[in-house]
Structure formats: C-alpha cells, structure tokens
Amino acid sequence: MRVEGQVVVVTGGAEGIGKALARRFRREGARTVVVADINEVGAEAVASQVGGAAYPCDVSREADIRRLVETVEGRFGPIALFCSNAGVAMGYDLAADNVAFAPNEAWDRSWAVNVMAHVFAARALVPRMRGRGGGYFLNTASAAGLLSQIGSAVYSATKHAAVGFAESLAIAHRSDGIKVSVLCPQGVDTPMLRGLAAGPQSADGVLSPDDVAECVIRGLADESFLILPHPQVADYMRKKTADYDRWIGGMAKLQRALRGAA
Ligand SMILES: NC(=O)c1ccc[n+]([C@@H]2O[C@H](COP(=O)([O-])OP(=O)(O)OC[C@H]3O[C@@H](n4cnc5c(N)ncnc54)[C@H](O)[C@@H]3O)[C@@H](O)[C@H]2O)c1
C-alpha cells in the first residue's frame, strides 16, 4: 500500500517511533495524518509539524478508540491505514529473583496497551474496512514478540500476544481485502529505550526512529506481514524454530552474563 492521498492514524504518535511514522507519512503525501496519544501536548506538537490533527486518546480504553475512529472518519473520511503503535515497557529487571516479580498492575497495563488496544482497533475498524473492500493495519509489536525480552516477562508475553493477534487478523480478514503488517524492531533510540537498562535489545545496534519509519514505508509498499528493521531477527527466528531447546539454553546463558554485568 501507499499512503499518498490517504487518511492515516498513528497511536503513540507524540514520541519516538510514532512521531517518526507521522512525519514520514506526511512526506509520502498522506492526505491527513492523525496523531493519537495519551500525551495531548506532544500529540498537538507533532500534528502541527505534519499539518495533521491531534487526538487525545488512551488506547487501553475501548471507548477512546471507538470515538477516535468515528471522529476521524466523520471529519476526514475512511481511514486507509491504522497504526497501533502506542506501547509500554514495564516490569524490567535483569536481577529479579523471580521472573514473575512484576506487580499485577504492570501486567494489566501492559496487556491493555500492548495487546487489547490492537483488538479494540480491529473491533472498531474491521466492519468499516470490510464494507469498503479493504484497509490496512500496522501493529507495532517488537522483536521481543518473536524472540524474547531478557529482563521482562511482561514485555515478552504481551508482545508475543500482539504478534499472535496480528497473525489472526491477517489470516481471518485476508478475504475481506484487509492487510496487516506487524513491526518488530530491536533497539530504537526513543524515550522508551532510554528508560531501560542496557540489554540484548541494543546488541545489534540501535536504530533511529527515522530508520524504522523508512523500513515501514518499504514494508507497506511490499505489503509484507513481518517488518524487521533489524534483519538479524529473521536469523534468530530460524535458529529458535530449528532447535528450540538449544535456543533456550543460549538465551539462559545470555541472561546469566547480563545479570553478572548488571
Ligand atoms: N524503542 C524501542 O527500542 C522499541 C523496540 C521494539 C518495539 N518498540 C515498540 O514501539 C512502540 C513505540 O515505542 P517507542 O519506543 O516509540 O516508545 P515511546 O515511549 O518513546 O513512545 C510511546 C508513545 O506512546 C504513547 N502512549 C503510551 N501509552 C499510551 C496509551 N495508553 N494511549 C495512547 N498513547 C500512549 C506515549 O505517550 C508515547 O508518546 C511501542 O509499541 C514499543 O513497545 C519499541
């Protein structure tokens, strides 16, 4: 797909990867870029840079997403591309003595933002897209959703669920003309990454959000399900599926080394 002339929504568009996507979509000639974020001031700032519209929205609340879709389509027309990009990284501790240490609040919040927001977007938009013969979802997960995030079971588990939901969406609605891409980077230089301790997410190099946005444009043009800004991730996936036990052993060794260095 090409975003030129289209209405595009980016959640989590006030910062980091979402901000870069909003800017890049504008450069590609999107007709309207809607920047939806819980951070209203940040969303306004990005929207004014891209000549788009800001929309205050907490993606963990279904009513917010439903209202976002209704308002945007009422004002600007059909949403061609909906990017569920907002995400949270919680429960990160390389030295935790129990991997299940994170409080339930961290699990609930991560589940709501990293997974349910994608479900809510599909629930609001699939009937509309089906009715007009198609549409496109770009869901930001993470390489942690394909491999693992050493140090955060919360992040790993919710990002795996996000990948699983994107697969279901792509499979179930292909015949409705609905396309799906899932974005799975490793380290990207954003406020989120800067808030975490150094870890394997940065081992293959930290990309800029603009690099990631460039990969997204290519991935959308090819309509690839999996968008991997760090190509090494495909090799790691092959190694994981070729010999799962060996892969677990290697990751456990890496965890011990990182814990020792922490
Ligand atoms: N930065 C990385 O290294 C990295 C790597 C892989 C995947 N990701 C994923 O990329 C996405 C963007 O991450 P980022 O690094 O740009 O993060 P970031 O923290 O820099 O920006 C996230 C944005 O999402 C917004 N947001 C958070 N919760 C929200 C909510 N409930 N409703 C609406 N907006 C909300 C924030 O206000 C912020 O503007 C996330 O899904 C993240 O998990 C990031």
The ligand as a Gaussian input file, in Angstrom:
#p B3LYP/6-31G(d) Opt

LIG

0 1
 N       12.157000       1.795000      21.346000
 C       12.423000       0.516000      21.145000
 O       13.575000       0.075000      21.304000
 C       11.325000      -0.415000      20.705000
 C       11.700000      -1.681000      20.221000
 C       10.707000      -2.551000      19.816000
 C        9.384000      -2.180000      19.857000
 N        9.041000      -0.944000      20.337000
 C        7.624000      -0.622000      20.374000
 O        7.412000       0.504000      19.555000
 C        6.266000       1.236000      20.003000
 C        6.638000       2.695000      20.188000
 O        7.656000       2.721000      21.161000
 P        8.642000       3.961000      21.378000
 O        9.971000       3.379000      21.628000
 O        8.430000       4.978000      20.334000
 O        8.058000       4.440000      22.788000
 P        7.959000       5.888000      23.460000
 O        7.739000       5.606000      24.904000
 O        9.102000       6.681000      23.040000
 O        6.628000       6.456000      22.813000
 C        5.399000       5.807000      23.056000
 C        4.257000       6.758000      22.844000
 O        3.053000       6.044000      23.182000
 C        2.250000       6.876000      23.990000
 N        1.381000       6.064000      24.839000
 C        1.736000       5.260000      25.871000
 N        0.644000       4.709000      26.422000
 C       -0.420000       5.164000      25.719000
 C       -1.814000       4.958000      25.819000
 N       -2.339000       4.181000      26.778000
 N       -2.622000       5.574000      24.921000
 C       -2.101000       6.383000      23.959000
 N       -0.792000       6.631000      23.833000
 C        0.037000       6.025000      24.705000
 C        3.231000       7.709000      24.796000
 O        2.633000       8.880000      25.320000
 C        4.318000       7.987000      23.752000
 O        4.018000       9.152000      23.014000
 C        5.826000       0.540000      21.284000
 O        4.766000      -0.347000      20.997000
 C        7.068000      -0.219000      21.705000
 O        6.760000      -1.325000      22.525000
 C        9.977000      -0.058000      20.754000

